[in-house]
Amino acid sequence: MFFSLAIDPIVFSIGSLPVHWYGLILGLGALAGLFLAIQEGKRFNIPQEFFMDMLLLGVPSAIIGARIYFVAFKWEDYKDNFVDVFKIWNGGIAIYGALIGAIICGIIYFRYKGYPFWRIVDICAPGLLAGQMIGRWGNFVNQEAYGGVVEESFLHDKLHLPDFIVNQMYIGDAFHHPTFLYESLWSLLGILLLMVLRRQKFVRAGEIFLSYFIWYSIGRFFIEALRTDSLAFKGNSGLASFLNGLWSPMKWLGFEQGYLDPAYGNIRSSQLLALLTILAAIILIIVRRVTGQPKDHYSDPIVSTKAAAADAVVPESATHTPQRAPQVRQPEPEKTPDELPKE
């Protein structure tokens, strides 16, 4: 008989306070994203303190947004246990909610600092993918966000996964799709793609950030249907059939959708939102191009309006030419009789 070798979600404890792998992994993901943003920011002479402060404000905003989004769709599970809403170390955050929270924070923070929104989020886009790529391993440790049932041979022989991943995917009484790994690898490819794309001269301000949404959402649309824990709602059957039809190429690759309880819903929320995000991002790129709104290219200099305004204000002492003090003529000493001219 096979015994699961599940990883202990608690790394260590400080007194009675447990330190979870989930939190450490999310923190590592945030630091990786910060590193990428700082390195790219150097090209535009943006101080690293700007990005560090952004992280300190953005991470709590993203966590709050992610938790609110998740709890809103799972309210039936939390309404009678409200204290569980705050137990994020047990998992249960949604990336789309995190993005909403982070974007709202970014709009306020960038305006406060005087930086253009589209230019800064372009710089941060690869870092967002890095955070998501690493953060998914927190789901791996918690044995959550997994897919439908598969044979052990699929994990070993077809995916060639190491034993520690295969063993961790033994949940309940069966092996499951490592959807966390699929999404993590998809994010890694996205990072490489965005880094190449941002070196192209034709790229305009905002298009790296919008490309991030397109890339991530494409992967999320197809991977989401493999999961068995999707947030869902009861919607139009025609819409559900349309989404299933778009997903059908995955069947040609030998994948099957994860089980979704019909009593819970027939439309996966993240799958529908991914599709809408792709369409919205593409339309926004086209509209901005047609209207000529993104006048700046990605490689153009970035200047803070507040910094520029500060430079324009020259201190009075710098422009004031000091007047010379009037010279006081000293009276000549009186001459003695011997020094008087003789007639």
Buried (B, 14 or more C-beta within 10 A) or exposed (E): EEEBEBBEBEBEEEEEEEEBBBBEBBBBBBBBBBBBBBBBBEEBEBEBEBBEBBBEBBBEBBBBBBBBBBBEBBEEEBEEEEEEBEEBBEBBBBBBBBBBBBBBBBEEBBEEBBBBBBBBBBBBBBBBBBBBBBBBBBBBBBBBBBBBBBEBEBBBEEBEBEEEBBBBBBBEEEBBBBBBBBBBBBBBEBBEBBBEBBEEEEBBBBBBBBBBBBBBBBBBBBBBBBBBBBBBEEBEEEEBEBBBEBBEEBEEEEBBBBEBEEEEBBBBBBBBBBBEBBEBBBEBBEEBEEEEEBEBEBEEEBBBEEEEEEEEEEEEEEEEEEEEEEEEEEEEEEEEEEEEEEE
